[in-house]
Each structure stands twice: as structure tokens, then as C-alpha cells.
């Protein structure tokens, strides 16, 4: 069976870290030929397994959407989308979004018509798999009846939650919910959202969680008079790392007899601003230290967990899907503090393997969660964090099950 995997950039640099793990498992199935078709590229290319074919046909094309604007006038999807817009909701930005989306749809449809109709001569024995449920998938749905291939898609967060998109609107998605064999979601809550918001049939929706590989690292808690905290995120406003700094200031006053250490993995545009905030709030405190470690490779993150003691991992972002950083920490037996957003509720069971914060968590709420020091050091809490990972986010189990489901088609 040939599996054509349509990615945004992988194996080129720029996100989609979960694919790096998933593609390792296809080699365990002798009767699968995996062909990766990235939509975009970058200067740096990441590792991908031997035997996997990389086809750069799409990403090597110069994408000029403007030349497809004239095609809108004869495109049914364009007019249907205009009719679907709610009265009073339509504005210039919405119109621009529709035009851009439909032009992308037309562009990908023409490319896939050549790739699958001419170059690969695709048939009902082949499977096309889009890692994102966006215009490339819609274009493939429109070609499915002609070429008879099987079509599946994953759906995550940016391509799922309409209320998280800049315009509170996702063009075309309601039009393309039927001509697809399966849609794989990564959280249970996504199934209800897809049926109620876009009208997907529940029979097409399958839960298939992402996962990380068990490195067999058991991170130990710190000594009784110490408290070691770790966080990992890109330094953007949405990550609200400033709230961690402010909470640590209050925490240090509350526990003057405990040596508190905070380590942050990741960099970004707010690095200098957050460093200044940390200097202002934390430098004069005798019982607290901090380190901004910058961007670490995946291997370095695991080395950190193997060689250092950590009591708790904290995330206070206002928007997340299913963070790989939390999975990695759980796989190393580290308890979690994180807000009830995206798929985090599937990861953190409040009072069992961590503390589940509210969506708009305040500094006071974060401080209260961080104050549960003995709970995070407790062996039972730490074991439960690892067990939760093994139950839901073990790559060995999740990706083998996912690939086996492809054969069911």
C-alpha cells in the first residue's frame, strides 16, 4: 500500500514535531511505502527514515495565489461559501479570507490532479493522508470520486477551533465534511466539536492520540529543603510566562526557608523583556534562582530530566493543543501544573498527577498550585503522572494502533 503523507513542512524545519516520531513506525510494516509531500519547505531539513520517499513537487512550486482569483467566478465552492455566511457576519476581512482560501483550494486541486492523475497514477489501493484538515485536504476531497483513493486527515487545534482563528471563522470547512473516509482527532472533546460546529458524521471520526517515545527516564524529586520547577515554551505573549515570574515572587515570600529554582526551556521575541522582569522581581530574593536555558533539542531536554531533579512542570499558556512538552515531562514521572485548555484535560487529572488551572488562571491561582510542594514530591503523584502517559500518550502504542487502522480501510 502506498501512503501519501501531505505535511505543511516536514521534513523541513518548522513545527510538526510529532511527525518525526510517527514516521519511525511505518518501517515496522513491510507492505507500506510512505511518500511525503510537504506543501512548503525551508533551508534546513530534518532527519527522516531511510526508505521514506520525499517528493518536493509541491513545495518547489512558487505559490502565486493571485493568479487564481479569476477562477473564483466559475468555482462552485466560492459561491456556496458566500451563501453559507451568516447575515451581518460578512465583512471585508471575511471576504478576503474566503478569496484566499478558495484560491488555495483551486491551486492545490490542480497540483494534485497532476501528481495523482499523471505522475503516480493513484488508485483505490492507495491512501492519501493530510496531517492538517485545511485547503489541501478539501482539494483532495474534490478529486476523490475521480481517482478513487482512500482519504484520511488528522485534525489538531489551529485547523479545528473556529473561535481560536483570527476571524472566528474557517472558510470552506463546512463544505468538506463528507467525501473523506476518516478524520483522526487527538482529543475526545474534538469529536463533539466537529459534529456540532461543522456537521461531521460521528461515524467518520476516530480518536487517535499523539505520543512521545518512552526514554525510560525517572526524574527524581529534589531534597526536602529544595523546590525545583521547570517550564518549556516559546516566549510569546500567549504563553504568559510573566505570570510564572510573578507567582514565583509571591511563592518565595511564602516559603522563605525553601531554596526555589526555576528553569525555563525555550526562547522567543519576549526573551529580553522576560529576563528584565525576572531580574526586577527575583534577583534580590535570597531563596530563589532561575535560568533561561534557551532553545534545546529534544535530546537535550531528556538529558536535562535525566541529570537533574525536578518537582513539577508548569505551563500557563492561554492557548494549547496537546503539548509535547507536557507529554515529555509526564514520561519522566514529573507532575504537571497546566490550564484547562485544548487537550490538557486529557493529560492532567487534578489532584492525581498535577493541578488543573482555570483557563484564565491568575497569578494568585498559579501561586496556590505551586504551593502544593509535598504533593508534587510524593511518589504516588509522580508514578501516576507516568502511568497517565503510558495510558494515553505512549508513542509505541498510539502510532502502531493508528497505522493498523489505515489497513482497516
Beta strands, then each sheet from edge to edge (+ up, - down):
strand 1: 2-7
strand 2: 33-38
strand 3: 53-54
strand 4: 127-130
strand 5: 150-155
strand 6: 182-185
strand 7: 205-207
strand 8: 226-232
strand 9: 259-265
strand 10: 288-294
strand 11: 312-314
strand 12: 335-339
strand 13: 354-357
sheet 1: 3+ 2+ 1+ 4+ 5+ 6+ 7+
sheet 2: 10+ 9+ 8+ 11+ 12+ 13+
end
